[in-house]
Amino acid sequence: MKMILGKKIGMTRIFDKEGNVIPVTLIQAGPCFVTQIKRKKNDGYDAVQIGFDRARKLNRPEQGHLKKLGKDLANLKYLKEFRVENPDEFKEGQKITVELFKEGDKVSIISFSKGRGFAGVVKRHGFHGQSQTHGHKHDIRKPGSIGSGFPEHVIKGMRMAGRMGTNQVTLRNMEIVKVNKEKNLIAVKGGVAGARNGLVRIVCK
């Protein structure tokens, strides 16, 4: 299993050998470092925790967790776990780079969609709103009725206004179009959810 953490840089386009335009998302992937290895005997499951990017300051529990890795790896910003079948293939402090991946690989990309704050039903759920006539001058973006005579409360799951975005999105079978080992860049065909500089997890089984 191949995995790496990265940051979304943005979208651009590249041209193939036949001159066709391919829209791609650029991801700065790695270098990452193995920070912890979990085994079924001690932790109940097999997994590898890897760290990415540098933080300006960490709290004391985070500092204590990374202390054993040495001074060079004591300020990793992001820590994420990946389930693996054989954790003995990894060792703490091991460096993971884009060299694991090659052009044509099909990967799963996990990221968080853009946060849009508190949104109404028209933006959040695509409601059409109400007519602007017959006394509805100021009610055109309201949701309308949210309940009935029975059971005298708002039913769970009712589509209403609320927080929108910042949801985990998993895109499967994304194709790697180009890998730049010198600059730690991966170009993935198509769009990837999330804002620029957002954390991205790339997994290839």
Secondary structure, 3 states (H helix, E strand, C coil): CEEEEEEEEEEEEEECCCCCEEEEEEEEECCEEEEEEECHHHHCCCEEEEEEEECCCCCHHHHHHHHHHCHHHCCEEEEEEEECCCHHHCCCCCEECHHHCCCCCEEEEEEECCCCEEECHHHHHCCCCCCCCCCCCCCCCCCCCCCCCCCCCCCCCCCCCEEECCCEEEEEEEEEEEEECCCCEEEEECCCCCCCCCEEEEEEC
